[in-house]
Amino acid sequence: MADGTLASRALTACALAAALVLAGCASGPRSSGGGVASGRDGPGSNIPSDLDRVPDAEPRIEAIRSSGGTSKPYTVLGRGYQPITDDRPFRESGIASWYGRKFHAASTASGEPYDMYAMTAAHKTLPLPSYVRVRNPANGREVIVRVNDRGPFVDGRVIDLSYTAALKLDLLRGVAPVEIERITNEDIRTGAWRRDAGTAYAAAPARAPAPAPVRVAAAPVAVPSAWVAPVAMTAAAAPAATMPVTPQTPVMAAAPSEPEAPAGPREAMVVTDLAPLAPLAAPAAPSTLSSSAASGFWVQLGAFRERDGAESLRNQAARGLPTLAPQLRVFSEAGTHRLQAGPFPSRNAAGEAVTQLRDSLRIAPMVVERR
């Protein structure tokens, strides 16, 4: 009986260890060498000076695993995920985060050691390995990374970038919206992934340039009255075109702020049946506001190329701050849709709303003045 108990415990321990290795980015805090890490994540103390010149990952055809631990359905923090096991195209928009010294040299879900200075990333469902093009819509910068890990397991986040990839995209201050597009083996085989290739992929219509970055000044920004005119909601847009445009700063390789925890509590993945997805809330109806009522101080939450993006953020803000919901409006001008809250009687009152929105939604709103 004693021998049987010992054998059972040994098998359980082995299974747990295998699950932790499989989970990679999701398995738990780690340190260099694969041990357990403690403390906050960050950029490291000896950052190479030329990381902005590190080349992108070079896409090459790699076998797509249809079996094995990295291809099976799994569960992390009570949510199920189904990895992709074919060569289908894939696009996604959402929040990107990055992970650094806390996981440097630790084992990833693919079994490779994590290198924070390489051009890699973690994704919840893309095949391991695979390649994606990541675009920062606020400044138009793009990089290509090799996905070799799982994560991030935080609502709203779609990709965890290496330190170098985040540096090249100007995302080192924490989290920010991105658009990602998978580079399939077929794209690699035909050369369609290259921007200078004479293919349908390369010749696709160029995206409209993002608005120039706006820096928050001490005085409020005067807003043209033309922005007051509301427009009807357009047809549903592709997710990749619903990203808020946030101000960006020049890339600096020295002393960036530490990122938010890239994946929250990291737990082992457990194979399980996937639960059905909850239905999305219906978007709020477009609102109208007269020019006279629109004057005053407003808080701008974001600017979008598509109306649906502004409405989506409006719903999110209304859920996060119900008391602010009646003051949320979408203004459209010259193809840009701005989500703003107001009007407020003073700039100080608008500043209080900025603090609430920043703490609740993790965004960087700004105060503007309508006259």
Residue pairs with C-beta under 8 A, 6 or more apart in sequence:
16 268
18 69
19 27
19 268
19 269
19 270
20 27
20 28
20 268
21 27
21 107
21 111
22 69
22 70
22 74
22 109
22 268
22 269
23 74
23 76
23 109
23 150
23 266
23 267
23 268
23 269
24 107
24 108
24 109
24 110
24 122
24 149
24 150
24 151
25 99
25 103
25 108
25 109
25 114
25 122
25 149
25 150
25 151
25 152
25 160
25 262
25 263
25 266
26 76
26 109
26 150
26 151
26 153
26 263
26 266
26 267
26 268
26 269
27 109
27 266
27 267
27 268
27 269
28 36
28 266
28 267
28 268
29 36
29 37
29 38
29 102
29 266
30 36
30 37
30 102
30 103
30 106
30 107
31 37
31 38
31 102
31 103
31 106
32 104
32 105
32 106
33 105
33 106
34 105
34 106
34 107
34 113
35 106
37 102
37 103
37 106
39 102
40 102
40 258
40 261
41 99
41 100
41 101
41 102
41 103
41 258
41 259
41 261
41 262
42 100
42 101
42 102
42 258
42 259
43 100
43 101
43 163
43 172
43 255
43 256
43 258
44 100
44 101
44 104
44 116
44 163
45 101
47 253
47 254
48 117
48 253
49 253
51 117
51 163
51 164
51 167
51 168
51 253
52 167
52 168
52 251
52 253
54 117
54 118
54 119
54 164
54 168
55 119
56 119
56 143
56 144
56 145
57 118
57 119
57 120
57 131
57 144
57 145
57 146
58 144
59 131
59 144
59 183
59 187
59 188
59 193
60 188
61 185
61 188
61 189
62 129
62 130
62 185
64 85
64 86
64 87
64 127
64 130
64 185
65 71
65 85
65 127
65 128
66 85
66 86
70 83
70 109
70 110
70 127
70 128
70 150
71 83
71 85
71 127
72 83
72 271
73 80
73 81
73 82
73 83
73 271
73 272
73 273
73 274
74 80
74 81
74 83
74 150
74 269
74 270
74 271
74 272
75 81
75 269
75 270
75 271
75 272
76 150
76 153
76 267
76 268
76 269
77 153
77 264
77 265
77 267
79 153
79 275
80 272
80 273
80 274
80 275
81 124
81 125
81 274
82 125
82 274
83 125
83 126
83 127
83 128
84 90
84 125
84 126
84 127
85 127
87 184
87 185
87 186
88 182
88 184
89 181
89 182
89 184
90 126
90 132
90 180
90 181
90 182
91 179
91 180
91 181
91 182
91 238
91 239
91 240
92 158
92 159
92 179
92 180
92 239
92 240
93 158
93 177
93 178
93 179
93 180
93 239
93 240
93 241
93 242
93 243
94 156
94 157
94 158
94 159
94 177
94 178
95 156
95 157
95 158
95 175
95 176
95 177
95 178
96 134
96 157
96 158
96 159
96 160
96 161
96 166
96 169
96 171
96 175
96 176
96 177
96 178
97 152
97 154
97 157
97 159
97 160
97 161
97 174
97 175
97 259
97 260
97 262
97 263
98 160
98 161
98 162
98 163
98 165
98 166
98 171
98 172
98 259
98 262
99 114
99 116
99 122
99 151
99 160
99 161
99 162
99 163
99 259
99 262
99 263
100 116
100 163
100 259
101 116
103 114
103 116
104 114
104 115
104 116
105 113
105 114
105 115
106 113
106 114
107 113
107 114
108 114
108 120
108 122
108 148
108 149
108 150
109 122
109 128
109 148
109 149
109 150
110 128
110 129
110 148
110 149
112 148
114 120
114 149
114 162
115 162
116 162
116 163
116 164
117 162
117 163
117 164
118 146
118 162
118 164
119 143
119 144
119 145
119 146
119 162
119 164
119 165
120 145
120 146
120 147
120 148
120 149
120 162
120 165
121 132
121 134
121 145
121 146
121 147
121 148
121 149
121 159
121 160
121 161
121 162
121 165
122 147
122 148
122 149
122 150
122 151
122 152
122 159
122 160
122 262
122 263
123 130
123 132
123 147
123 149
123 150
123 151
123 158
123 159
123 160
123 180
124 150
124 151
124 152
124 153
124 158
126 132
126 147
126 182
127 147
128 147
128 148
128 149
128 150
129 146
129 147
129 148
130 146
130 147
130 182
130 183
131 144
131 145
131 146
131 147
131 182
131 183
131 188
131 193
132 144
132 145
132 147
132 159
132 180
132 181
132 182
132 183
133 142
133 143
133 144
133 180
133 181
133 183
133 193
134 142
134 143
134 144
134 145
134 159
134 161
134 165
134 169
134 178
134 179
134 180
135 141
135 142
135 178
135 179
135 180
135 181
136 142
136 169
136 170
136 171
136 176
136 177
136 178
136 248
137 177
137 178
137 179
137 207
137 210
137 243
137 245
137 305
138 176
138 177
138 210
138 213
138 245
138 246
138 247
138 248
139 169
139 170
139 210
139 213
139 248
140 209
140 210
141 168
141 169
141 170
142 169
143 165
143 168
143 169
144 183
144 193
145 161
145 162
145 165
149 160
150 269
151 160
151 262
151 263
151 266
152 158
152 159
152 160
152 262
152 263
152 264
153 263
153 264
153 266
154 261
154 262
154 263
154 264
157 175
157 262
157 263
158 178
158 180
159 178
159 180
160 262
160 263
161 169
161 171
163 172
166 172
166 259
167 251
167 253
167 256
168 251
169 178
170 248
170 249
170 250
170 251
171 178
172 252
172 256
172 257
172 259
173 249
173 256
173 257
174 257
174 259
174 260
174 362
175 259
175 260
175 362
176 246
176 248
177 243
177 244
177 245
177 246
178 243
179 240
179 243
181 240
183 193
186 192
187 193
187 201
190 199
191 197
191 199
192 199
192 200
192 201
192 202
193 201
194 202
195 202
196 202
207 241
207 305
208 305
208 335
210 245
211 245
211 303
211 336
213 247
213 248
213 249
214 221
214 247
214 366
215 247
216 247
216 366
216 367
220 297
220 347
220 350
220 367
220 368
220 369
221 366
221 367
221 368
221 369
222 368
222 369
222 371
223 298
223 368
223 369
223 370
223 371
224 333
225 291
225 294
225 370
225 371
226 333
227 331
227 332
227 333
227 338
227 370
228 289
228 290
228 291
228 294
228 331
228 370
229 331
229 332
229 333
230 286
230 287
230 288
230 289
230 329
230 330
230 331
230 332
231 286
231 307
231 332
231 337
232 286
233 283
233 286
233 307
233 308
233 311
234 306
234 307
234 308
236 308
237 306
237 307
237 308
237 309
241 305
241 306
241 309
242 304
242 305
242 306
242 308
242 309
242 312
243 304
243 305
243 309
244 301
244 302
244 303
244 304
244 309
244 313
244 339
244 363
245 302
245 303
245 304
245 305
246 302
246 363
246 364
247 364
247 366
260 362
281 315
281 319
283 308
283 311
283 312
283 314
283 315
284 311
284 314
284 315
284 318
284 328
286 307
286 311
286 330
287 328
287 329
287 330
289 329
293 343
294 329
294 331
294 343
294 370
295 343
295 370
295 371
296 342
296 343
296 344
296 345
296 369
296 370
297 342
297 343
297 344
297 345
297 346
297 347
297 349
297 350
297 367
297 368
297 369
297 370
298 340
298 341
298 342
298 343
298 344
298 350
298 367
298 368
298 369
298 370
299 340
299 341
299 342
299 344
299 350
299 353
299 354
299 357
299 365
299 366
299 367
299 368
300 338
300 339
300 340
300 365
300 366
300 367
300 368
301 313
301 314
301 317
301 328
301 339
301 340
301 341
301 357
301 361
301 363
301 365
302 309
302 310
302 313
302 338
302 339
302 363
302 365
303 336
303 337
303 338
303 339
304 310
304 313
304 336
304 337
304 338
304 339
305 335
305 336
305 337
306 337
307 330
307 332
307 337
309 337
310 330
310 337
310 338
310 339
311 330
313 339
314 328
314 330
314 339
316 361
317 324
317 325
317 328
317 339
317 341
317 357
317 361
318 324
318 325
318 328
320 360
320 361
321 356
321 357
321 360
321 361
324 341
324 353
324 356
324 357
327 341
327 342
327 343
328 339
328 340
328 341
329 339
329 340
329 341
329 342
330 337
330 338
330 339
330 340
331 337
331 338
331 340
332 338
340 368
341 353
341 357
342 350
342 370
343 370
344 350
344 353
347 367
347 369
350 367
351 367
353 365
354 365
354 366
354 367
357 363
357 365
358 364
358 365
